[in-house]
Amino acid sequence: MKVQASLLSLAIASTLALAAAPAQAAAPSKSAAIARADALLGNHASLVRRAAADAFVARDVIVDANGTEHVRFDRTYNGLPMIGGDVVVHSRNGKLAGTSETLTTAARPGLRPQLRRDQAIVAAGAHFGSKFIGAPSSRMVIYALGTAPVLAHEVTFNGIKADQTPTEMHYFVDATNGRILNQWDSVQTAKPGPGGSGSCVGATSVAGTGKTMAVGDVVLNTTKCGSSYQMVDMTRGGGATHNMSMKTSGMGAVYSGSTNVWGNNLISNSQTVAADAHYGIAMTWDYYKTQHGRNGIANDGVGAISRVHYGRNYQNAFWSDSCFCMTFGDGDNGASILPLVAMDVAGHEMSHGVTSRTAKLVYSGESGGLNEANSDIFGTMVEYYANNPNNAPNYVMGEKLFPNNADMSKAIRWMFKPSLDGRSPDCYTGSIGSLDVHYSSGVANHFYYLLAEGAVVPAGFGAGTWANLTPASLVCNGNTALTGIGRTAAGAIWYRALTVYMTSSTNYAAARTATLSAATDLYGAGSAQYNAVNAAWAAVSVVPAI
């Protein structure tokens, strides 16, 4: 078997009957929905495990076409952020229909730390393997991702890893004994690592030509500024593409030029990969808008920055909340890996931003694997949405990054058979949360492929090829009769599960419940789609506890 050359408990209190797809609510309607949900939190304190000093701040609102409201709240206790205390309130006509949450107790810890702030920073610093930039910061929080909430210091270190990836590590240090409770990086990459816009007065939106590396010549929406042009897409919230010029700090400079033709299809031209990134992000924006009614990453119509030519021979791509930006390295300029601006990679990174504005899945353990899988799933769906003839859509992540790769034996991940990379499991086990999130994502990727396509071997990967796959090798329970429901239905179910039912610490069992609830909302309990969700999870060994 060839392996890749470079790797790039939610509690649903009830399910909701839904006759139509979610609709976007106007601002006044959202405010009223928040007020109603806030009142329900007060009236159902035991259901949401509310303590007397708990407070709630609304972070997101979804109002369905039938009037059902889903309000997502972050929680504090005595003014301290509660990590894992978030809850989604589901209601209709002012009556509670259910909640989504992971917190299981109203017990709260004492608020007198035994460990000082400086001691917590020292404890966290012993685990930070990179040279840090600036002074580390610390704040007191309630860490509620375990069985009982704990008073903790959240210590944050910023730095640059040896491979040039920026890092913003968050460590949760028990304020009683100094134990590291958990840690994760808020910079979210496409693959595992080895251990400012310009302004323009009187700008007009114009259509230019991008001569890309990966998908040939495409239409790019840009901006005309006087006699020059900029890679700023006014039709998609002002999202812009910047040149980092091989630097690893700052935001670089927005691409500008005297003509509205960008690149020459060769990576020797700096504008070529910029055109790839600009196009990939545009297709991702359009996918979310047309398929799910989502208006940009934060659903507020505001575009993000794409930074290309980051670092020197940097072989990764990442999303960062701190700059609200996607960043793409140049690989080794095609010696073994091309610039990381393929469309599915662009969709992957932008989808990390969507996760950060919805379920906010914690980037460690099983929730981290689901976070990564969500980006793979929607990166793939963007590729199918664009349906570019020069980039045949498939369930192989990042195959366009590798030269001379017609058989797709080199890739970031293979969603239909995650173990082709030699590290990702095909089937769920209780220890999966101990894996790097890029590997634990495999089970959710596998589930999604089976849900959409069924136990069908993709063309080019069957018996006699390098992968040598059979239908039996695609399932964990022998169910080769498994049939798919198609990408549109599968995507709708996964998106609704993410935005309505998943919370920050959703695990695999809870993801199963969330997708079944989403299928019930969209298609009805006992529908073919509902049954397919159940069967696809069983086929990757995610089954109800006995």
BELCOR-V653077 format. One record per residue. N is the residue number from 0. RES is the residue in one small letter. OMEGA is omega as a letter, one per 40 degrees, with the letter a starting at -180 (NA if undefined). Layout:
n->N res->RES omega->OMEGA
n->N res->RES omega->OMEGA
This chain:
n->0 res->m omega->i
n->1 res->k omega->i
n->2 res->v omega->a
n->3 res->q omega->i
n->4 res->a omega->i
n->5 res->s omega->a
n->6 res->l omega->i
n->7 res->l omega->NA
n->8 res->s omega->i
n->9 res->l omega->i
n->10 res->a omega->i
n->11 res->i omega->a
n->12 res->a omega->i
n->13 res->s omega->i
n->14 res->t omega->a
n->15 res->l omega->i
n->16 res->a omega->a
n->17 res->l omega->a
n->18 res->a omega->a
n->19 res->a omega->a
n->20 res->a omega->i
n->21 res->p omega->i
n->22 res->a omega->i
n->23 res->q omega->a
n->24 res->a omega->i
n->25 res->a omega->a
n->26 res->a omega->i
n->27 res->p omega->i
n->28 res->s omega->i
n->29 res->k omega->i
n->30 res->s omega->i
n->31 res->a omega->i
n->32 res->a omega->i
n->33 res->i omega->a
n->34 res->a omega->i
n->35 res->r omega->a
n->36 res->a omega->i
n->37 res->d omega->i
n->38 res->a omega->i
n->39 res->l omega->i
n->40 res->l omega->i
n->41 res->g omega->a
n->42 res->n omega->a
n->43 res->h omega->a
n->44 res->a omega->a
n->45 res->s omega->a
n->46 res->l omega->a
n->47 res->v omega->i
n->48 res->r omega->a
n->49 res->r omega->i
n->50 res->a omega->a
n->51 res->a omega->a
n->52 res->a omega->i
n->53 res->d omega->i
n->54 res->a omega->a
n->55 res->f omega->i
n->56 res->v omega->a
n->57 res->a omega->i
n->58 res->r omega->a
n->59 res->d omega->i
n->60 res->v omega->i
n->61 res->i omega->i
n->62 res->v omega->a
n->63 res->d omega->a
n->64 res->a omega->a
n->65 res->n omega->i
n->66 res->g omega->i
n->67 res->t omega->a
n->68 res->e omega->i
n->69 res->h omega->a
n->70 res->v omega->a
n->71 res->r omega->a
n->72 res->f omega->i
n->73 res->d omega->a
n->74 res->r omega->i
n->75 res->t omega->i
n->76 res->y omega->a
n->77 res->n omega->i
n->78 res->g omega->i
n->79 res->l omega->i
n->80 res->p omega->i
n->81 res->m omega->a
n->82 res->i omega->a
n->83 res->g omega->i
n->84 res->g omega->a
n->85 res->d omega->a
n->86 res->v omega->i
n->87 res->v omega->i
n->88 res->v omega->i
n->89 res->h omega->a
n->90 res->s omega->i
n->91 res->r omega->a
n->92 res->n omega->i
n->93 res->g omega->a
n->94 res->k omega->a
n->95 res->l omega->i
n->96 res->a omega->i
n->97 res->g omega->i
n->98 res->t omega->i
n->99 res->s omega->a
n->100 res->e omega->i
n->101 res->t omega->a
n->102 res->l omega->a
n->103 res->t omega->a
n->104 res->t omega->i
n->105 res->a omega->i
n->106 res->a omega->i
n->107 res->r omega->a
n->108 res->p omega->i
n->109 res->g omega->a
n->110 res->l omega->i
n->111 res->r omega->a
n->112 res->p omega->i
n->113 res->q omega->a
n->114 res->l omega->i
n->115 res->r omega->i
n->116 res->r omega->a
n->117 res->d omega->i
n->118 res->q omega->i
n->119 res->a omega->i
n->120 res->i omega->i
n->121 res->v omega->i
n->122 res->a omega->i
n->123 res->a omega->a
n->124 res->g omega->i
n->125 res->a omega->a
n->126 res->h omega->a
n->127 res->f omega->a
n->128 res->g omega->a
n->129 res->s omega->i
n->130 res->k omega->a
n->131 res->f omega->a
n->132 res->i omega->a
n->133 res->g omega->a
n->134 res->a omega->i
n->135 res->p omega->i
n->136 res->s omega->i
n->137 res->s omega->i
n->138 res->r omega->i
n->139 res->m omega->i
n->140 res->v omega->i
n->141 res->i omega->i
n->142 res->y omega->a
n->143 res->a omega->i
n->144 res->l omega->i
n->145 res->g omega->a
n->146 res->t omega->i
n->147 res->a omega->i
n->148 res->p omega->a
n->149 res->v omega->i
n->150 res->l omega->a
n->151 res->a omega->i
n->152 res->h omega->i
n->153 res->e omega->a
n->154 res->v omega->a
n->155 res->t omega->i
n->156 res->f omega->i
n->157 res->n omega->i
n->158 res->g omega->i
n->159 res->i omega->i
n->160 res->k omega->a
n->161 res->a omega->a
n->162 res->d omega->i
n->163 res->q omega->i
n->164 res->t omega->i
n->165 res->p omega->i
n->166 res->t omega->i
n->167 res->e omega->a
n->168 res->m omega->i
n->169 res->h omega->i
n->170 res->y omega->i
n->171 res->f omega->a
n->172 res->v omega->i
n->173 res->d omega->a
n->174 res->a omega->i
n->175 res->t omega->a
n->176 res->n omega->i
n->177 res->g omega->a
n->178 res->r omega->i
n->179 res->i omega->a
n->180 res->l omega->a
n->181 res->n omega->i
n->182 res->q omega->i
n->183 res->w omega->a
n->184 res->d omega->i
n->185 res->s omega->i
n->186 res->v omega->a
n->187 res->q omega->a
n->188 res->t omega->i
n->189 res->a omega->a
n->190 res->k omega->i
n->191 res->p omega->i
n->192 res->g omega->i
n->193 res->p omega->a
n->194 res->g omega->NA
n->195 res->g omega->a
n->196 res->s omega->i
n->197 res->g omega->i
n->198 res->s omega->a
n->199 res->c omega->i
n->200 res->v omega->i
n->201 res->g omega->a
n->202 res->a omega->i
n->203 res->t omega->i
n->204 res->s omega->a
n->205 res->v omega->i
n->206 res->a omega->i
n->207 res->g omega->a
n->208 res->t omega->i
n->209 res->g omega->i
n->210 res->k omega->a
n->211 res->t omega->i
n->212 res->m omega->a
n->213 res->a omega->a
n->214 res->v omega->i
n->215 res->g omega->a
n->216 res->d omega->a
n->217 res->v omega->i
n->218 res->v omega->i
n->219 res->l omega->i
n->220 res->n omega->a
n->221 res->t omega->a
n->222 res->t omega->i
n->223 res->k omega->i
n->224 res->c omega->a
n->225 res->g omega->a
n->226 res->s omega->a
n->227 res->s omega->a
n->228 res->y omega->i
n->229 res->q omega->i
n->230 res->m omega->i
n->231 res->v omega->a
n->232 res->d omega->a
n->233 res->m omega->i
n->234 res->t omega->a
n->235 res->r omega->i
n->236 res->g omega->i
n->237 res->g omega->i
n->238 res->g omega->a
n->239 res->a omega->i
n->240 res->t omega->a
n->241 res->h omega->i
n->242 res->n omega->i
n->243 res->m omega->i
n->244 res->s omega->i
n->245 res->m omega->i
n->246 res->k omega->i
n->247 res->t omega->i
n->248 res->s omega->a
n->249 res->g omega->a
n->250 res->m omega->a
n->251 res->g omega->a
n->252 res->a omega->i
n->253 res->v omega->i
n->254 res->y omega->i
n->255 res->s omega->a
n->256 res->g omega->a
n->257 res->s omega->i
n->258 res->t omega->a
n->259 res->n omega->i
n->260 res->v omega->a
n->261 res->w omega->i
n->262 res->g omega->i
n->263 res->n omega->a
n->264 res->n omega->i
n->265 res->l omega->a
n->266 res->i omega->i
n->267 res->s omega->i
n->268 res->n omega->a
n->269 res->s omega->a
n->270 res->q omega->a
n->271 res->t omega->a
n->272 res->v omega->i
n->273 res->a omega->i
n->274 res->a omega->i
n->275 res->d omega->a
n->276 res->a omega->a
n->277 res->h omega->i
n->278 res->y omega->a
n->279 res->g omega->i
n->280 res->i omega->i
n->281 res->a omega->i
n->282 res->m omega->i
n->283 res->t omega->i
n->284 res->w omega->a
n->285 res->d omega->i
n->286 res->y omega->a
n->287 res->y omega->a
n->288 res->k omega->a
n->289 res->t omega->a
n->290 res->q omega->a
n->291 res->h omega->i
n->292 res->g omega->a
n->293 res->r omega->a
n->294 res->n omega->a
n->295 res->g omega->a
n->296 res->i omega->a
n->297 res->a omega->a
n->298 res->n omega->a
n->299 res->d omega->i
n->300 res->g omega->a
n->301 res->v omega->i
n->302 res->g omega->a
n->303 res->a omega->i
n->304 res->i omega->i
n->305 res->s omega->a
n->306 res->r omega->i
n->307 res->v omega->a
n->308 res->h omega->i
n->309 res->y omega->i
n->310 res->g omega->a
n->311 res->r omega->a
n->312 res->n omega->a
n->313 res->y omega->a
n->314 res->q omega->i
n->315 res->n omega->i
n->316 res->a omega->a
n->317 res->f omega->i
n->318 res->w omega->i
n->319 res->s omega->i
n->320 res->d omega->a
n->321 res->s omega->i
n->322 res->c omega->a
n->323 res->f omega->a
n->324 res->c omega->i
n->325 res->m omega->a
n->326 res->t omega->a
n->327 res->f omega->i
n->328 res->g omega->a
n->329 res->d omega->a
n->330 res->g omega->i
n->331 res->d omega->i
n->332 res->n omega->i
n->333 res->g omega->i
n->334 res->a omega->i
n->335 res->s omega->i
n->336 res->i omega->a
n->337 res->l omega->i
n->338 res->p omega->a
n->339 res->l omega->a
n->340 res->v omega->i
n->341 res->a omega->a
n->342 res->m omega->a
n->343 res->d omega->i
n->344 res->v omega->i
n->345 res->a omega->i
n->346 res->g omega->i
n->347 res->h omega->a
n->348 res->e omega->i
n->349 res->m omega->i
n->350 res->s omega->i
n->351 res->h omega->i
n->352 res->g omega->i
n->353 res->v omega->i
n->354 res->t omega->a
n->355 res->s omega->a
n->356 res->r omega->i
n->357 res->t omega->a
n->358 res->a omega->i
n->359 res->k omega->a
n->360 res->l omega->a
n->361 res->v omega->a
n->362 res->y omega->i
n->363 res->s omega->i
n->364 res->g omega->a
n->365 res->e omega->i
n->366 res->s omega->i
n->367 res->g omega->i
n->368 res->g omega->i
n->369 res->l omega->i
n->370 res->n omega->i
n->371 res->e omega->a
n->372 res->a omega->i
n->373 res->n omega->i
n->374 res->s omega->i
n->375 res->d omega->a
n->376 res->i omega->a
n->377 res->f omega->i
n->378 res->g omega->i
n->379 res->t omega->i
n->380 res->m omega->i
n->381 res->v omega->i
n->382 res->e omega->i
n->383 res->y omega->i
n->384 res->y omega->a
n->385 res->a omega->i
n->386 res->n omega->a
n->387 res->n omega->a
n->388 res->p omega->i
n->389 res->n omega->a
n->390 res->n omega->a
n->391 res->a omega->a
n->392 res->p omega->a
n->393 res->n omega->i
n->394 res->y omega->i
n->395 res->v omega->a
n->396 res->m omega->i
n->397 res->g omega->a
n->398 res->e omega->a
n->399 res->k omega->a
n->400 res->l omega->a
n->401 res->f omega->i
n->402 res->p omega->i
n->403 res->n omega->a
n->404 res->n omega->a
n->405 res->a omega->a
n->406 res->d omega->i
n->407 res->m omega->i
n->408 res->s omega->i
n->409 res->k omega->a
n->410 res->a omega->i
n->411 res->i omega->i
n->412 res->r omega->i
n->413 res->w omega->a
n->414 res->m omega->a
n->415 res->f omega->i
n->416 res->k omega->a
n->417 res->p omega->a
n->418 res->s omega->i
n->419 res->l omega->i
n->420 res->d omega->i
n->421 res->g omega->a
n->422 res->r omega->a
n->423 res->s omega->i
n->424 res->p omega->i
n->425 res->d omega->a
n->426 res->c omega->a
n->427 res->y omega->i
n->428 res->t omega->a
n->429 res->g omega->a
n->430 res->s omega->a
n->431 res->i omega->a
n->432 res->g omega->i
n->433 res->s omega->a
n->434 res->l omega->i
n->435 res->d omega->a
n->436 res->v omega->i
n->437 res->h omega->i
n->438 res->y omega->i
n->439 res->s omega->i
n->440 res->s omega->a
n->441 res->g omega->a
n->442 res->v omega->i
n->443 res->a omega->i
n->444 res->n omega->a
n->445 res->h omega->i
n->446 res->f omega->a
n->447 res->y omega->i
n->448 res->y omega->a
n->449 res->l omega->i
n->450 res->l omega->a
n->451 res->a omega->a
n->452 res->e omega->a
n->453 res->g omega->a
n->454 res->a omega->a
n->455 res->v omega->i
n->456 res->v omega->i
n->457 res->p omega->i
n->458 res->a omega->i
n->459 res->g omega->a
n->460 res->f omega->a
n->461 res->g omega->a
n->462 res->a omega->i
n->463 res->g omega->i
n->464 res->t omega->a
n->465 res->w omega->a
n->466 res->a omega->i
n->467 res->n omega->a
n->468 res->l omega->i
n->469 res->t omega->i
n->470 res->p omega->a
n->471 res->a omega->a
n->472 res->s omega->a
n->473 res->l omega->a
n->474 res->v omega->a
n->475 res->c omega->a
n->476 res->n omega->i
n->477 res->g omega->a
n->478 res->n omega->a
n->479 res->t omega->i
n->480 res->a omega->a
n->481 res->l omega->i
n->482 res->t omega->a
n->483 res->g omega->i
n->484 res->i omega->i
n->485 res->g omega->a
n->486 res->r omega->a
n->487 res->t omega->a
n->488 res->a omega->a
n->489 res->a omega->i
n->490 res->g omega->i
n->491 res->a omega->i
n->492 res->i omega->a
n->493 res->w omega->a
n->494 res->y omega->i
n->495 res->r omega->i
n->496 res->a omega->a
n->497 res->l omega->a
n->498 res->t omega->a
n->499 res->v omega->a
n->500 res->y omega->a
n->501 res->m omega->i
n->502 res->t omega->a
n->503 res->s omega->a
n->504 res->s omega->i
n->505 res->t omega->i
n->506 res->n omega->a
n->507 res->y omega->i
n->508 res->a omega->i
n->509 res->a omega->i
n->510 res->a omega->i
n->511 res->r omega->i
n->512 res->t omega->a
n->513 res->a omega->a
n->514 res->t omega->i
n->515 res->l omega->i
n->516 res->s omega->i
n->517 res->a omega->i
n->518 res->a omega->i
n->519 res->t omega->i
n->520 res->d omega->a
n->521 res->l omega->a
n->522 res->y omega->i
n->523 res->g omega->i
n->524 res->a omega->a
n->525 res->g omega->i
n->526 res->s omega->i
n->527 res->a omega->a
n->528 res->q omega->i
n->529 res->y omega->a
n->530 res->n omega->i
n->531 res->a omega->i
n->532 res->v omega->i
n->533 res->n omega->a
n->534 res->a omega->a
n->535 res->a omega->i
n->536 res->w omega->i
n->537 res->a omega->a
n->538 res->a omega->i
n->539 res->v omega->i
n->540 res->s omega->i
n->541 res->v omega->a
n->542 res->v omega->i
n->543 res->p omega->i
n->544 res->a omega->a
n->545 res->i omega->NA
